[in-house]
Amino acid sequence: MLVFNIIQIVLLSLLGLATLYILIFAAASLFYKQKKYSDNGNIKKIAVLIPGYKEDEVIIEVANAALLQDYPQELYDIVIIADSFQKETIAVLKTLPIIVIEVSFEKSTKSKALNKAMDALENNYDIAVVLDADNVMNNDFLKKINAAFEYGFTAVQGHRTAKNTNNSWAVLDAISEEINNNIFRKGHRVLGLSSAIIGSGMAFKYNYFKTLMATVTAVGGFDKEIELKMLKEGHKIVYLNDAVVFDEKIQKAEVFGNQRRRWLSAQLHYFRKDILSACKHLLLNGNIDYFDKAIQFIQPPRILLLGAVMLCSIGFLVINYFLDVQNSYSNYWIILVTACIMSFVFSVPKYFYTINTLNALASLPKGMFMMLLSLLKIKGANKTFIHTKHTSSSNKQT
């Protein structure tokens, strides 16, 4: 019985701390109000960098959509960084009023592509915007980014949201994106901490970004590496909820698993790499942002946390009842599962409370299982380029 109670206490503590973390920021996100920024008539020159690896199916439509910004045409360049594209695709791209930079590597990575492109470009830009090859910007995206940089920010994360919700996996992926937007962006900003960056829909001071990217060695998760470096240096990352970028959501279970495997591997890698440094900077310099980011990387994925809390709570409540274990443990499990559910209630936008979402929840157990498998297969994933193929370039949600 003693061993059984010790196991309960350990699990309650671990799951409780993880739940408390997301609950605090999920609740804080409810108080988020987007600040209004004015460009004061100062229109900066922007390079929109779009690296793509074998993205022939979507890149032409994405490039055309990117040219429709409500922003002076002479003050922004669309830069397609084409890695392993077909000749026919390159030929069509070169007919558009954009910059096409062809790259080729023995081992392709997003960071290599970005560095190669910035080496080829002239240094006459004020802002670098980074998109994925499937991303479509709202037509006022650059205008809102430009206005924010008038206030001296070094880095800004836009609001990446679902381009498609055409099947259960896409719905779950879209919900996951918005949960993360609320917890790691809105909630963090409300409490005075930096927004997390995502890897696309983000913007930086151009020269700073070019210098920073030159130091990146990541195969996967380059955004996590630059995020840690920025926070370590004391820079604040701002979130713009009204600067919207549409992103294609995954539509197959195997893609869901591969994508999460890559993310989990990168997070574990950078937690190991930076946790001691983050603790040192917290104690000596009071750098809460850097420490919070390192801690964030060891947080279990939200879908796995929900599954673990539900299973453990039900399991221990039943066992405690039959073993007649003191009620305090059972009460703690009830509090824990309630807190975990409330954190999701707070962070899932109201427009997802639909019949489509209810149908998508049928795939949730499989999603939890895929996440568990991803955890078991993350070894070496951060050292391998895992490409997520995009097939849809429409920004209409269906």
Order of alpha helices (4+ residues) and beta strands (2+ residues): alpha-beta-alpha-beta-alpha-beta-alpha-beta-beta-alpha-beta-alpha-alpha-beta-alpha-alpha-beta-alpha-alpha-alpha-alpha-alpha-alpha
